[in-house]
Amino acid sequence: MAGHSKWANIQHRKGRQDDKRGKIWTRVIREIMVAARLGGGDLDTNPRLRLAVEKAKAANLAADTVKRNIDKATGNLEGVSYEEVRYEGYGIGGAAILVDCMTDNKVRTVAEVRHAFSKHGGNMGTEGSVVFQFKHCGQLIFAPGTNEDKVMEVALEAGADDVITHDDGAIEVLTPYTDFETVRIALEAARLTPEVAEVTMRADNTIELTGDDARKMQKLLDVLEDLDDTQAVYHNAELSE
């Protein structure tokens, strides 16, 4: 991934997420419910649920809300049943976009996603049309100025695939998605705290968009992210004004 604007893009994304705290809670709750339904309610034996609960803590979601939704998902309380679905498409300049949703009504969700693409200059693709451009992996990103040698030593010893230092000084650690938690725990134990720590779909290559194209692409991404059923939006665009 191109590195010149890595840190600026991260800070921009974090700022937008902070502005949408209520939406983040909704997404975290859905992720908790699906993870618990698929893998059970025991954090010790369900790493996906454990990661979702960590996200809930980071978002300051109340512990009783977390427990209640785990209980709903595992059948101890009545609740809505969500299923995961992924949509693929193209944005401005042919940029690749993945939209991960959790929904109780796929007919409604696909219509909303298709409308968002078509109204804002994109095109919804078929299954498999762009996902091959992304890798399912763990990603941890450290601020410029972090001790690069220490990050590399700890991360690689814990099982990371790669450590990339970007042009702006941001350090990116990539892991197999199955080993993400092991690497994260090792780094934090070494007092190396990432600004971003997540299992993600990382683009293999990026497309740089500037000016009007960048603004149009950001608008499309914002609309997709704001859909009620959206959990995450991944893309391969580097945006700069």
C-alpha positions as a Markdown table, in Angstrom:
| # | Residue | x | y | z |
|---|---|---|---|---|
| 1 | Met | 0.0 | 0.0 | 0.0 |
| 2 | Ala | 1.3 | 3.5 | -0.9 |
| 3 | Gly | 2.8 | 5.1 | 2.2 |
| 4 | His | 3.1 | 8.8 | 1.8 |
| 5 | Ser | -0.3 | 9.6 | 3.3 |
| 6 | Lys | -0.8 | 6.6 | 5.6 |
| 7 | Trp | -0.8 | 8.4 | 8.9 |
| 8 | Ala | -2.9 | 11.3 | 7.6 |
| 9 | Asn | -5.5 | 8.8 | 6.2 |
| 10 | Ile | -5.6 | 7.0 | 9.5 |
| 11 | Gln | -6.1 | 10.2 | 11.5 |
| 12 | His | -8.8 | 11.2 | 9.1 |
| 13 | Arg | -10.6 | 7.9 | 9.4 |
| 14 | Lys | -10.4 | 7.9 | 13.2 |
| 15 | Gly | -11.9 | 11.4 | 13.3 |
| 16 | Arg | -14.8 | 10.4 | 11.2 |
| 17 | Gln | -15.4 | 7.3 | 13.4 |
| 18 | Asp | -15.3 | 9.5 | 16.5 |
| 19 | Asp | -18.1 | 11.6 | 15.0 |
| 20 | Lys | -20.2 | 8.4 | 14.6 |
| 21 | Arg | -20.0 | 6.9 | 18.0 |
| 22 | Gly | -23.6 | 5.7 | 18.1 |
| 23 | Lys | -23.1 | 4.0 | 14.8 |
| 24 | Ile | -20.0 | 2.3 | 16.1 |
| 25 | Trp | -22.0 | 0.9 | 19.0 |
| 26 | Thr | -24.6 | -0.5 | 16.7 |
| 27 | Arg | -21.9 | -2.2 | 14.6 |
| 28 | Val | -20.1 | -3.6 | 17.6 |
| 29 | Ile | -23.3 | -5.0 | 19.0 |
| 30 | Arg | -24.1 | -6.8 | 15.8 |
| 31 | Glu | -20.6 | -8.2 | 15.6 |
| 32 | Ile | -20.9 | -9.5 | 19.2 |
| 33 | Met | -24.2 | -11.2 | 18.4 |
| 34 | Val | -23.0 | -12.9 | 15.2 |
| 35 | Ala | -19.7 | -14.0 | 16.8 |
| 36 | Ala | -21.6 | -15.4 | 19.8 |
| 37 | Arg | -24.2 | -17.2 | 17.7 |
| 38 | Leu | -21.5 | -18.8 | 15.5 |
| 39 | Gly | -18.9 | -19.6 | 18.1 |
| 40 | Gly | -20.7 | -19.6 | 21.5 |
| 41 | Gly | -20.6 | -17.1 | 24.3 |
| 42 | Asp | -17.3 | -18.2 | 26.0 |
| 43 | Leu | -14.6 | -15.6 | 25.4 |
| 44 | Asp | -11.9 | -18.1 | 26.2 |
| 45 | Thr | -12.9 | -20.4 | 23.3 |
| 46 | Asn | -14.2 | -17.8 | 20.8 |
| 47 | Pro | -11.5 | -15.5 | 19.6 |
| 48 | Arg | -13.9 | -13.6 | 17.2 |
| 49 | Leu | -16.2 | -12.8 | 20.2 |
| 50 | Arg | -13.2 | -11.8 | 22.3 |
| 51 | Leu | -12.0 | -9.3 | 19.7 |
| 52 | Ala | -15.6 | -7.9 | 19.4 |
| 53 | Val | -15.8 | -7.4 | 23.1 |
| 54 | Glu | -12.4 | -5.6 | 23.0 |
| 55 | Lys | -13.9 | -3.3 | 20.4 |
| 56 | Ala | -16.9 | -2.7 | 22.6 |
| 57 | Lys | -14.6 | -1.8 | 25.5 |
| 58 | Ala | -12.6 | 0.6 | 23.3 |
| 59 | Ala | -15.9 | 2.2 | 22.2 |
| 60 | Asn | -17.0 | 2.6 | 25.9 |
| 61 | Leu | -20.0 | 0.3 | 25.4 |
| 62 | Ala | -21.5 | -0.7 | 28.8 |
| 63 | Ala | -20.6 | -4.2 | 30.0 |
| 64 | Asp | -24.2 | -5.1 | 30.7 |
| 65 | Thr | -25.1 | -4.2 | 27.1 |
| 66 | Val | -22.3 | -6.6 | 25.9 |
| 67 | Lys | -23.6 | -9.4 | 28.2 |
| 68 | Arg | -27.2 | -8.9 | 27.2 |
| 69 | Asn | -26.4 | -9.2 | 23.5 |
| 70 | Ile | -24.2 | -12.3 | 24.0 |
| 71 | Asp | -27.2 | -13.8 | 25.8 |
| 72 | Lys | -29.5 | -12.9 | 23.0 |
| 73 | Ala | -27.3 | -14.5 | 20.4 |
| 74 | Thr | -26.8 | -17.7 | 22.3 |
| 75 | Gly | -30.5 | -18.2 | 22.9 |
| 76 | Asn | -30.7 | -17.1 | 26.6 |
| 77 | Leu | -32.8 | -14.1 | 25.5 |
| 78 | Glu | -35.0 | -13.4 | 22.5 |
| 79 | Gly | -33.4 | -11.2 | 19.8 |
| 80 | Val | -33.2 | -10.5 | 16.2 |
| 81 | Ser | -31.1 | -12.9 | 14.1 |
| 82 | Tyr | -28.5 | -11.3 | 11.8 |
| 83 | Glu | -26.6 | -12.8 | 9.0 |
| 84 | Glu | -23.4 | -11.6 | 7.3 |
| 85 | Val | -23.3 | -10.6 | 3.6 |
| 86 | Arg | -20.6 | -8.9 | 1.5 |
| 87 | Tyr | -21.2 | -6.7 | -1.5 |
| 88 | Glu | -18.5 | -5.7 | -4.0 |
| 89 | Gly | -18.3 | -2.7 | -6.4 |
| 90 | Tyr | -16.4 | 0.1 | -8.0 |
| 91 | Gly | -16.0 | 3.7 | -6.9 |
| 92 | Ile | -14.6 | 6.7 | -8.6 |
| 93 | Gly | -11.8 | 6.0 | -11.0 |
| 94 | Gly | -12.4 | 2.3 | -10.8 |
| 95 | Ala | -11.4 | 2.0 | -7.2 |
| 96 | Ala | -12.3 | -1.3 | -5.6 |
| 97 | Ile | -14.8 | -1.3 | -2.7 |
| 98 | Leu | -16.0 | -4.0 | -0.3 |
| 99 | Val | -19.1 | -3.4 | 1.9 |
| 100 | Asp | -19.6 | -5.9 | 4.7 |
| 101 | Cys | -23.1 | -5.9 | 6.2 |
| 102 | Met | -25.1 | -7.6 | 8.9 |
| 103 | Thr | -28.7 | -7.8 | 8.2 |
| 104 | Asp | -32.0 | -9.3 | 9.1 |
| 105 | Asn | -33.4 | -8.5 | 5.6 |
| 106 | Lys | -31.1 | -9.1 | 2.6 |
| 107 | Val | -33.6 | -7.7 | 0.1 |
| 108 | Arg | -33.6 | -4.4 | 1.8 |
| 109 | Thr | -29.9 | -4.3 | 2.3 |
| 110 | Val | -28.9 | -5.1 | -1.2 |
| 111 | Ala | -31.3 | -2.4 | -2.5 |
| 112 | Glu | -29.8 | 0.2 | -0.2 |
| 113 | Val | -26.2 | -0.7 | -1.2 |
| 114 | Arg | -27.0 | -0.7 | -4.9 |
| 115 | His | -28.7 | 2.7 | -4.6 |
| 116 | Ala | -25.8 | 4.2 | -2.8 |
| 117 | Phe | -23.3 | 3.0 | -5.5 |
| 118 | Ser | -25.4 | 4.2 | -8.4 |
| 119 | Lys | -26.4 | 7.6 | -6.9 |
| 120 | His | -22.8 | 8.6 | -6.0 |
| 121 | Gly | -20.9 | 7.6 | -9.1 |
| 122 | Gly | -20.0 | 4.0 | -8.4 |
| 123 | Asn | -21.2 | 0.6 | -9.8 |
| 124 | Met | -22.1 | -2.5 | -7.8 |
| 125 | Gly | -20.3 | -5.5 | -9.0 |
| 126 | Thr | -20.9 | -9.2 | -9.0 |
| 127 | Glu | -19.6 | -11.6 | -6.3 |
| 128 | Gly | -15.8 | -12.0 | -6.7 |
| 129 | Ser | -15.4 | -9.0 | -8.9 |
| 130 | Val | -13.0 | -7.1 | -6.6 |
| 131 | Val | -12.4 | -9.2 | -3.5 |
| 132 | Phe | -9.3 | -10.8 | -5.1 |
| 133 | Gln | -7.6 | -7.4 | -4.7 |
| 134 | Phe | -7.7 | -7.6 | -0.9 |
| 135 | Lys | -6.1 | -9.8 | 1.7 |
| 136 | His | -7.9 | -10.9 | 4.9 |
| 137 | Cys | -5.3 | -10.2 | 7.6 |
| 138 | Gly | -4.5 | -8.6 | 10.9 |
| 139 | Gln | -3.2 | -5.1 | 10.8 |
| 140 | Leu | -1.6 | -3.0 | 13.6 |
| 141 | Ile | -0.4 | 0.5 | 12.8 |
| 142 | Phe | 1.9 | 2.6 | 15.0 |
| 143 | Ala | 2.4 | 6.3 | 15.1 |
| 144 | Pro | 5.5 | 7.9 | 13.4 |
| 145 | Gly | 8.3 | 8.0 | 16.0 |
| 146 | Thr | 7.6 | 4.5 | 17.4 |
| 147 | Asn | 10.8 | 2.4 | 17.8 |
| 148 | Glu | 10.9 | 0.6 | 14.5 |
| 149 | Asp | 13.5 | -2.0 | 15.5 |
| 150 | Lys | 11.6 | -3.0 | 18.7 |
| 151 | Val | 8.3 | -3.3 | 16.8 |
| 152 | Met | 9.9 | -5.5 | 14.2 |
| 153 | Glu | 11.7 | -7.7 | 16.7 |
| 154 | Val | 8.6 | -8.3 | 18.8 |
| 155 | Ala | 6.1 | -8.6 | 15.9 |
| 156 | Leu | 8.1 | -11.1 | 13.8 |
| 157 | Glu | 9.0 | -13.2 | 16.9 |
| 158 | Ala | 5.2 | -13.4 | 17.7 |
| 159 | Gly | 4.3 | -14.6 | 14.2 |
| 160 | Ala | 3.7 | -11.4 | 12.1 |
| 161 | Asp | 4.1 | -11.8 | 8.3 |
| 162 | Asp | 5.6 | -8.4 | 7.6 |
| 163 | Val | 6.5 | -5.0 | 9.2 |
| 164 | Ile | 6.3 | -2.0 | 6.8 |
| 165 | Thr | 7.7 | 1.5 | 7.6 |
| 166 | His | 5.8 | 4.0 | 5.4 |
| 167 | Asp | 7.3 | 7.2 | 4.0 |
| 168 | Asp | 5.6 | 9.3 | 6.7 |
| 169 | Gly | 7.1 | 7.2 | 9.5 |
| 170 | Ala | 4.0 | 5.2 | 10.3 |
| 171 | Ile | 4.8 | 1.5 | 11.0 |
| 172 | Glu | 2.4 | -1.2 | 9.8 |
| 173 | Val | 2.4 | -4.7 | 11.1 |
| 174 | Leu | 0.7 | -7.4 | 9.1 |
| 175 | Thr | -0.3 | -10.8 | 10.5 |
| 176 | Pro | -2.2 | -13.9 | 9.4 |
| 177 | Tyr | -5.8 | -13.1 | 10.6 |
| 178 | Thr | -5.6 | -16.2 | 12.8 |
| 179 | Asp | -2.5 | -14.9 | 14.6 |
| 180 | Phe | -3.7 | -11.3 | 15.1 |
| 181 | Glu | -4.5 | -11.6 | 18.7 |
| 182 | Thr | -1.2 | -13.3 | 19.6 |
| 183 | Val | 0.8 | -10.6 | 17.9 |
| 184 | Arg | -1.2 | -7.8 | 19.4 |
| 185 | Ile | -0.8 | -9.2 | 22.9 |
| 186 | Ala | 2.9 | -9.6 | 22.4 |
| 187 | Leu | 3.3 | -6.0 | 21.2 |
| 188 | Glu | 1.2 | -4.5 | 24.0 |
| 189 | Ala | 3.2 | -6.6 | 26.6 |
| 190 | Ala | 6.3 | -4.9 | 25.2 |
| 191 | Arg | 4.6 | -1.5 | 25.8 |
| 192 | Leu | 4.1 | -1.0 | 22.1 |
| 193 | Thr | 0.5 | 0.3 | 21.7 |
| 194 | Pro | -0.9 | 0.6 | 18.2 |
| 195 | Glu | -3.2 | 3.4 | 17.0 |
| 196 | Val | -5.1 | 0.9 | 14.9 |
| 197 | Ala | -5.5 | -2.8 | 15.7 |
| 198 | Glu | -8.0 | -4.9 | 13.7 |
| 199 | Val | -8.6 | -7.8 | 11.5 |
| 200 | Thr | -9.3 | -6.2 | 8.1 |
| 201 | Met | -9.4 | -6.6 | 4.3 |
| 202 | Arg | -6.2 | -4.9 | 3.2 |
| 203 | Ala | -5.9 | -3.8 | -0.4 |
| 204 | Asp | -2.9 | -5.3 | -2.2 |
| 205 | Asn | -2.4 | -2.1 | -4.3 |
| 206 | Thr | -3.9 | 1.4 | -4.1 |
| 207 | Ile | -5.3 | 4.0 | -6.5 |
| 208 | Glu | -4.5 | 7.6 | -5.7 |
| 209 | Leu | -7.4 | 10.0 | -6.1 |
| 210 | Thr | -7.1 | 13.8 | -5.8 |
| 211 | Gly | -9.3 | 16.9 | -6.1 |
| 212 | Asp | -12.9 | 16.3 | -7.2 |
| 213 | Asp | -12.4 | 12.6 | -7.6 |
| 214 | Ala | -11.2 | 12.3 | -4.0 |
| 215 | Arg | -14.1 | 14.3 | -2.7 |
| 216 | Lys | -16.6 | 12.2 | -4.8 |
| 217 | Met | -15.0 | 9.0 | -3.5 |
| 218 | Gln | -15.2 | 10.2 | 0.1 |
| 219 | Lys | -18.9 | 11.0 | -0.4 |
| 220 | Leu | -19.6 | 7.6 | -1.7 |
| 221 | Leu | -17.7 | 5.9 | 1.1 |
| 222 | Asp | -19.5 | 8.1 | 3.7 |
| 223 | Val | -22.9 | 7.1 | 2.3 |
| 224 | Leu | -22.0 | 3.4 | 2.2 |
| 225 | Glu | -20.7 | 3.6 | 5.8 |
| 226 | Asp | -23.8 | 5.4 | 7.0 |
| 227 | Leu | -26.2 | 2.7 | 5.8 |
| 228 | Asp | -27.9 | 1.0 | 8.8 |
| 229 | Asp | -26.7 | -2.5 | 7.9 |
| 230 | Thr | -23.1 | -1.6 | 7.1 |
| 231 | Gln | -20.4 | -3.1 | 9.4 |
| 232 | Ala | -17.3 | -2.1 | 7.5 |
| 233 | Val | -16.3 | -0.6 | 4.2 |
| 234 | Tyr | -12.9 | -1.5 | 2.6 |
| 235 | His | -11.4 | 0.2 | -0.4 |
| 236 | Asn | -8.1 | 0.6 | -2.3 |
| 237 | Ala | -8.2 | 4.4 | -2.8 |
| 238 | Glu | -5.6 | 6.9 | -1.4 |
| 239 | Leu | -7.5 | 10.1 | -1.0 |
| 240 | Ser | -5.9 | 13.6 | -1.0 |
| 241 | Glu | -7.3 | 17.0 | -1.6 |
